Amino acid sequence: MLSNDKLRFMRQHYNLRQADIADYIGKSLSYVKKVEANQMDVSQETHDKWLECCRKQIRSAKKNRDW
């Protein structure tokens, strides 16, 4: 499982807002902020959904590229 810092890095790297993650994982914006501030841990299920959100962002970005 990735650390909370790495989850934040993944979100930022793929230009997702905290609100995007919160909506996708079904948690509040406050929850996401606490996770990224290392004030709260995530369950395995939430961790997996967080990464899935980032992966979906990657896939949609690849589909929209002009080659």
Secondary structure, 3 states (H helix, E strand, C coil): CCCHHHHHHHHHHCCCCHHHHHHHHCCCHHHHHHHHCCCCCCCHHHHHHHHHHHHHHHHHHHHCCCC
